[in-house]
Amino acid sequence: MADDKSGIADGSMIRRGVLGLSAAGAALGGVAGAGLGLLAPRAAQAQEAVPSRLQTVLDRGHLIVGTGSTNPPWHFEDETGKLVGMDIDMARLLAKSLFEDPEKIEFVLQGSDARIPSLVTDKVDVICQWMTVTAGRAQQVEFTHPYYREGVGLMLMAEGGRFKNYDEMKAAGADVTVGAMQNVFIADWTKMALPDAKLDQFESPDATLQALNAGRIDTYLADQSAMRWLMAQAPGRYLDSGFGWMPNSYASAVKPGDPIWLNWVNTVYKEAMMGVDFDSFKASYKKWFGIDLPTPKVGFPTEFS
């Protein structure tokens, strides 16, 4: 999560060096200037072209994707042991678009802290691992178009709970108990939504959910994607309070400096969200989040309006 600002100072030095050389050449003029001119062809010799990652992947014959395996609905193993989830669907869409085969893919399972290192050291071609877009990370990787907007929400019991929506909890003040997984920021997050509520922290999402089921807490504070997944798995058991906050964007990431590869991945994602692969994208949203996406309007592309 820490922002790595390495490279900014070096970039400034390079710019200053170029400007300094120009000024020196102008000041010397004459023979000295001609001497500098004699050096120019050698300095400007063409570098050997490095192939784009796109060509590298095509030549290899399969895509290598960095992801995780423990965070439904994003990336997890189903009852058969198969890796599934929204991130996995996005990765398989890339493989299908490359090779007409969504199975031509190798997944590198890793923790969240390995996402950027595995990318910049060329262990993987792309990261599909619920990666939040931040300005700090954008100094180290290049983000694709976001494919989900995350946020924090409050889940309630659909039947038997004390409250039916956010407004009722807000009005109840200190008579509300919020349950959440342990986090150093969780008290501040809770106060943003319910300033007077009591807070109980648990060691895991499962323990928090058990407390909600048993009536020991009134509401479960969680990522909205996790809430939607739970509601989709147990229709009619849980409900969204109707209030969300702290938005952040999820996107894939590629190694910087390869505009051809970034543009290709972005083209696949954009046409999944707005064009030829929309049906596949819509099915993933319905499966993992229970969300029915509206079909993009035919006519002028609304993304340019």
Contacts in CASP RR format, 6 or more apart in sequence:
PFRMAT RR
TARGET T0000
AUTHOR 0000-0000-0000
METHOD contacts of the structure
MODEL  1
MADDKSGIADGSMIRRGVLGLSAAGAALGGVAGAGLGLLAPRAAQAQEAV
PSRLQTVLDRGHLIVGTGSTNPPWHFEDETGKLVGMDIDMARLLAKSLFE
DPEKIEFVLQGSDARIPSLVTDKVDVICQWMTVTAGRAQQVEFTHPYYRE
GVGLMLMAEGGRFKNYDEMKAAGADVTVGAMQNVFIADWTKMALPDAKLD
QFESPDATLQALNAGRIDTYLADQSAMRWLMAQAPGRYLDSGFGWMPNSY
ASAVKPGDPIWLNWVNTVYKEAMMGVDFDSFKASYKKWFGIDLPTPKVGF
PTEFS
1 134 0 8 1.000
3 134 0 8 1.000
3 135 0 8 1.000
3 136 0 8 1.000
3 137 0 8 1.000
3 139 0 8 1.000
4 136 0 8 1.000
4 139 0 8 1.000
4 140 0 8 1.000
5 136 0 8 1.000
5 139 0 8 1.000
7 139 0 8 1.000
8 139 0 8 1.000
21 36 0 8 1.000
24 36 0 8 1.000
25 32 0 8 1.000
25 33 0 8 1.000
25 36 0 8 1.000
28 36 0 8 1.000
52 258 0 8 1.000
52 260 0 8 1.000
52 261 0 8 1.000
53 125 0 8 1.000
53 254 0 8 1.000
53 255 0 8 1.000
53 258 0 8 1.000
53 260 0 8 1.000
53 261 0 8 1.000
54 258 0 8 1.000
54 260 0 8 1.000
54 261 0 8 1.000
54 264 0 8 1.000
56 125 0 8 1.000
57 63 0 8 1.000
57 64 0 8 1.000
57 98 0 8 1.000
57 125 0 8 1.000
58 98 0 8 1.000
61 99 0 8 1.000
61 104 0 8 1.000
62 95 0 8 1.000
62 99 0 8 1.000
62 104 0 8 1.000
62 105 0 8 1.000
62 106 0 8 1.000
63 91 0 8 1.000
63 94 0 8 1.000
63 95 0 8 1.000
63 98 0 8 1.000
63 99 0 8 1.000
63 104 0 8 1.000
63 105 0 8 1.000
63 106 0 8 1.000
63 125 0 8 1.000
63 126 0 8 1.000
64 105 0 8 1.000
64 106 0 8 1.000
64 108 0 8 1.000
64 123 0 8 1.000
64 124 0 8 1.000
64 125 0 8 1.000
65 91 0 8 1.000
65 94 0 8 1.000
65 105 0 8 1.000
65 106 0 8 1.000
65 107 0 8 1.000
65 108 0 8 1.000
65 124 0 8 1.000
65 125 0 8 1.000
65 126 0 8 1.000
65 127 0 8 1.000
65 128 0 8 1.000
66 107 0 8 1.000
66 108 0 8 1.000
66 109 0 8 1.000
66 110 0 8 1.000
66 115 0 8 1.000
66 118 0 8 1.000
66 119 0 8 1.000
66 123 0 8 1.000
66 124 0 8 1.000
66 126 0 8 1.000
66 127 0 8 1.000
66 128 0 8 1.000
66 129 0 8 1.000
67 75 0 8 1.000
67 83 0 8 1.000
67 87 0 8 1.000
67 88 0 8 1.000
67 91 0 8 1.000
67 107 0 8 1.000
67 108 0 8 1.000
67 109 0 8 1.000
67 110 0 8 1.000
67 127 0 8 1.000
67 128 0 8 1.000
67 129 0 8 1.000
68 74 0 8 1.000
68 75 0 8 1.000
68 87 0 8 1.000
68 107 0 8 1.000
68 109 0 8 1.000
68 110 0 8 1.000
68 111 0 8 1.000
68 129 0 8 1.000
69 75 0 8 1.000
69 76 0 8 1.000
69 77 0 8 1.000
69 83 0 8 1.000
69 109 0 8 1.000
70 76 0 8 1.000
71 130 0 8 1.000
72 85 0 8 1.000
72 226 0 8 1.000
72 229 0 8 1.000
73 85 0 8 1.000
73 86 0 8 1.000
73 225 0 8 1.000
73 226 0 8 1.000
73 228 0 8 1.000
73 229 0 8 1.000
73 232 0 8 1.000
73 288 0 8 1.000
73 289 0 8 1.000
74 85 0 8 1.000
74 86 0 8 1.000
74 87 0 8 1.000
74 129 0 8 1.000
74 130 0 8 1.000
74 225 0 8 1.000
74 288 0 8 1.000
75 83 0 8 1.000
75 84 0 8 1.000
75 85 0 8 1.000
75 86 0 8 1.000
75 87 0 8 1.000
75 88 0 8 1.000
75 128 0 8 1.000
75 129 0 8 1.000
75 130 0 8 1.000
76 83 0 8 1.000
76 84 0 8 1.000
76 85 0 8 1.000
77 83 0 8 1.000
77 84 0 8 1.000
78 84 0 8 1.000
83 107 0 8 1.000
85 284 0 8 1.000
85 288 0 8 1.000
86 147 0 8 1.000
86 148 0 8 1.000
86 225 0 8 1.000
86 284 0 8 1.000
86 285 0 8 1.000
86 288 0 8 1.000
86 289 0 8 1.000
87 128 0 8 1.000
87 129 0 8 1.000
87 130 0 8 1.000
88 107 0 8 1.000
88 128 0 8 1.000
89 280 0 8 1.000
89 284 0 8 1.000
89 288 0 8 1.000
90 128 0 8 1.000
90 147 0 8 1.000
90 252 0 8 1.000
90 269 0 8 1.000
90 272 0 8 1.000
90 284 0 8 1.000
91 105 0 8 1.000
91 107 0 8 1.000
91 126 0 8 1.000
91 128 0 8 1.000
92 102 0 8 1.000
92 103 0 8 1.000
92 105 0 8 1.000
93 102 0 8 1.000
93 268 0 8 1.000
93 269 0 8 1.000
93 272 0 8 1.000
93 277 0 8 1.000
93 280 0 8 1.000
93 281 0 8 1.000
94 105 0 8 1.000
94 126 0 8 1.000
94 128 0 8 1.000
94 265 0 8 1.000
94 268 0 8 1.000
95 101 0 8 1.000
95 102 0 8 1.000
95 103 0 8 1.000
95 104 0 8 1.000
95 105 0 8 1.000
96 102 0 8 1.000
97 268 0 8 1.000
97 277 0 8 1.000
98 104 0 8 1.000
108 118 0 8 1.000
108 123 0 8 1.000
108 124 0 8 1.000
110 118 0 8 1.000
110 129 0 8 1.000
111 129 0 8 1.000
112 129 0 8 1.000
115 127 0 8 1.000
115 129 0 8 1.000
115 131 0 8 1.000
115 253 0 8 1.000
116 127 0 8 1.000
116 137 0 8 1.000
116 140 0 8 1.000
116 141 0 8 1.000
116 253 0 8 1.000
117 123 0 8 1.000
118 124 0 8 1.000
118 127 0 8 1.000
119 126 0 8 1.000
119 127 0 8 1.000
119 141 0 8 1.000
119 253 0 8 1.000
119 254 0 8 1.000
119 255 0 8 1.000
120 140 0 8 1.000
120 141 0 8 1.000
120 255 0 8 1.000
120 256 0 8 1.000
122 255 0 8 1.000
125 254 0 8 1.000
125 261 0 8 1.000
126 252 0 8 1.000
126 253 0 8 1.000
126 254 0 8 1.000
126 265 0 8 1.000
127 141 0 8 1.000
127 252 0 8 1.000
127 253 0 8 1.000
127 254 0 8 1.000
128 252 0 8 1.000
130 150 0 8 1.000
130 250 0 8 1.000
131 137 0 8 1.000
131 143 0 8 1.000
131 250 0 8 1.000
131 251 0 8 1.000
131 252 0 8 1.000
131 253 0 8 1.000
132 150 0 8 1.000
132 248 0 8 1.000
132 249 0 8 1.000
132 250 0 8 1.000
133 143 0 8 1.000
133 146 0 8 1.000
133 248 0 8 1.000
133 249 0 8 1.000
133 250 0 8 1.000
133 251 0 8 1.000
137 143 0 8 1.000
137 253 0 8 1.000
140 256 0 8 1.000
141 253 0 8 1.000
141 254 0 8 1.000
141 255 0 8 1.000
141 256 0 8 1.000
142 253 0 8 1.000
142 254 0 8 1.000
142 255 0 8 1.000
142 256 0 8 1.000
142 257 0 8 1.000
142 262 0 8 1.000
143 251 0 8 1.000
143 252 0 8 1.000
143 253 0 8 1.000
144 251 0 8 1.000
144 252 0 8 1.000
144 253 0 8 1.000
144 254 0 8 1.000
144 262 0 8 1.000
144 265 0 8 1.000
144 266 0 8 1.000
144 269 0 8 1.000
145 251 0 8 1.000
145 266 0 8 1.000
145 269 0 8 1.000
145 270 0 8 1.000
145 273 0 8 1.000
146 249 0 8 1.000
146 250 0 8 1.000
146 251 0 8 1.000
147 250 0 8 1.000
147 251 0 8 1.000
147 252 0 8 1.000
147 269 0 8 1.000
147 272 0 8 1.000
147 273 0 8 1.000
147 281 0 8 1.000
148 225 0 8 1.000
148 249 0 8 1.000
148 250 0 8 1.000
149 247 0 8 1.000
149 248 0 8 1.000
149 249 0 8 1.000
149 250 0 8 1.000
150 223 0 8 1.000
150 224 0 8 1.000
150 225 0 8 1.000
150 247 0 8 1.000
150 248 0 8 1.000
150 249 0 8 1.000
150 250 0 8 1.000
151 223 0 8 1.000
151 224 0 8 1.000
151 225 0 8 1.000
151 244 0 8 1.000
151 245 0 8 1.000
151 246 0 8 1.000
151 247 0 8 1.000
151 248 0 8 1.000
152 189 0 8 1.000
152 193 0 8 1.000
152 221 0 8 1.000
152 222 0 8 1.000
152 223 0 8 1.000
152 224 0 8 1.000
152 244 0 8 1.000
152 245 0 8 1.000
152 246 0 8 1.000
153 193 0 8 1.000
153 221 0 8 1.000
153 222 0 8 1.000
153 223 0 8 1.000
153 224 0 8 1.000
153 227 0 8 1.000
153 240 0 8 1.000
153 241 0 8 1.000
153 242 0 8 1.000
153 243 0 8 1.000
153 244 0 8 1.000
153 245 0 8 1.000
154 166 0 8 1.000
154 169 0 8 1.000
154 178 0 8 1.000
154 193 0 8 1.000
154 194 0 8 1.000
154 219 0 8 1.000
154 220 0 8 1.000
154 221 0 8 1.000
154 240 0 8 1.000
154 241 0 8 1.000
154 242 0 8 1.000
154 243 0 8 1.000
154 244 0 8 1.000
155 212 0 8 1.000
155 219 0 8 1.000
155 220 0 8 1.000
155 222 0 8 1.000
155 227 0 8 1.000
155 230 0 8 1.000
155 231 0 8 1.000
155 238 0 8 1.000
155 239 0 8 1.000
155 240 0 8 1.000
155 241 0 8 1.000
156 163 0 8 1.000
156 164 0 8 1.000
156 165 0 8 1.000
156 218 0 8 1.000
156 219 0 8 1.000
156 220 0 8 1.000
156 238 0 8 1.000
156 239 0 8 1.000
156 240 0 8 1.000
156 241 0 8 1.000
157 212 0 8 1.000
157 213 0 8 1.000
157 215 0 8 1.000
157 237 0 8 1.000
157 238 0 8 1.000
157 239 0 8 1.000
158 236 0 8 1.000
158 237 0 8 1.000
158 238 0 8 1.000
158 239 0 8 1.000
159 236 0 8 1.000
159 237 0 8 1.000
161 215 0 8 1.000
161 218 0 8 1.000
162 218 0 8 1.000
163 169 0 8 1.000
163 172 0 8 1.000
163 176 0 8 1.000
163 218 0 8 1.000
163 219 0 8 1.000
163 241 0 8 1.000
164 239 0 8 1.000
165 241 0 8 1.000
165 242 0 8 1.000
166 193 0 8 1.000
166 241 0 8 1.000
166 242 0 8 1.000
166 243 0 8 1.000
169 176 0 8 1.000
169 194 0 8 1.000
169 197 0 8 1.000
169 218 0 8 1.000
169 219 0 8 1.000
169 241 0 8 1.000
170 194 0 8 1.000
173 194 0 8 1.000
173 195 0 8 1.000
173 196 0 8 1.000
173 197 0 8 1.000
174 196 0 8 1.000
174 197 0 8 1.000
174 198 0 8 1.000
176 194 0 8 1.000
176 196 0 8 1.000
176 197 0 8 1.000
176 198 0 8 1.000
176 218 0 8 1.000
176 219 0 8 1.000
177 197 0 8 1.000
177 198 0 8 1.000
177 199 0 8 1.000
177 200 0 8 1.000
177 216 0 8 1.000
177 217 0 8 1.000
177 218 0 8 1.000
177 219 0 8 1.000
178 190 0 8 1.000
178 194 0 8 1.000
178 197 0 8 1.000
178 198 0 8 1.000
178 199 0 8 1.000
178 200 0 8 1.000
178 217 0 8 1.000
178 218 0 8 1.000
178 219 0 8 1.000
178 220 0 8 1.000
178 221 0 8 1.000
179 199 0 8 1.000
179 200 0 8 1.000
179 201 0 8 1.000
179 202 0 8 1.000
179 208 0 8 1.000
179 211 0 8 1.000
179 212 0 8 1.000
179 217 0 8 1.000
179 219 0 8 1.000
179 220 0 8 1.000
179 221 0 8 1.000
180 186 0 8 1.000
180 189 0 8 1.000
180 190 0 8 1.000
180 199 0 8 1.000
180 200 0 8 1.000
180 201 0 8 1.000
180 202 0 8 1.000
180 208 0 8 1.000
180 220 0 8 1.000
180 221 0 8 1.000
180 222 0 8 1.000
181 201 0 8 1.000
181 202 0 8 1.000
181 203 0 8 1.000
181 204 0 8 1.000
181 205 0 8 1.000
181 208 0 8 1.000
181 222 0 8 1.000
182 201 0 8 1.000
182 202 0 8 1.000
182 203 0 8 1.000
183 189 0 8 1.000
183 201 0 8 1.000
186 199 0 8 1.000
186 201 0 8 1.000
186 221 0 8 1.000
187 199 0 8 1.000
189 221 0 8 1.000
189 245 0 8 1.000
189 246 0 8 1.000
190 197 0 8 1.000
190 199 0 8 1.000
190 221 0 8 1.000
192 245 0 8 1.000
192 246 0 8 1.000
193 221 0 8 1.000
193 243 0 8 1.000
193 244 0 8 1.000
193 245 0 8 1.000
200 211 0 8 1.000
200 216 0 8 1.000
200 217 0 8 1.000
202 208 0 8 1.000
202 211 0 8 1.000
205 222 0 8 1.000
205 226 0 8 1.000
208 217 0 8 1.000
208 220 0 8 1.000
208 222 0 8 1.000
209 220 0 8 1.000
209 230 0 8 1.000
211 217 0 8 1.000
211 220 0 8 1.000
212 219 0 8 1.000
212 220 0 8 1.000
212 238 0 8 1.000
219 241 0 8 1.000
220 227 0 8 1.000
224 240 0 8 1.000
224 244 0 8 1.000
225 288 0 8 1.000
225 289 0 8 1.000
227 238 0 8 1.000
227 240 0 8 1.000
228 240 0 8 1.000
228 288 0 8 1.000
228 289 0 8 1.000
228 290 0 8 1.000
228 291 0 8 1.000
229 288 0 8 1.000
229 289 0 8 1.000
230 238 0 8 1.000
231 237 0 8 1.000
231 238 0 8 1.000
231 239 0 8 1.000
231 240 0 8 1.000
231 290 0 8 1.000
232 287 0 8 1.000
232 288 0 8 1.000
232 289 0 8 1.000
232 290 0 8 1.000
252 265 0 8 1.000
252 269 0 8 1.000
254 261 0 8 1.000
254 262 0 8 1.000
254 265 0 8 1.000
255 261 0 8 1.000
268 277 0 8 1.000
270 303 0 8 1.000
271 277 0 8 1.000
271 278 0 8 1.000
272 278 0 8 1.000
272 280 0 8 1.000
272 281 0 8 1.000
273 281 0 8 1.000
273 296 0 8 1.000
274 296 0 8 1.000
274 301 0 8 1.000
274 303 0 8 1.000
275 296 0 8 1.000
278 293 0 8 1.000
278 295 0 8 1.000
278 296 0 8 1.000
281 293 0 8 1.000
282 292 0 8 1.000
282 293 0 8 1.000
282 295 0 8 1.000
285 291 0 8 1.000
285 292 0 8 1.000
285 293 0 8 1.000
286 292 0 8 1.000
286 293 0 8 1.000
296 302 0 8 1.000
END
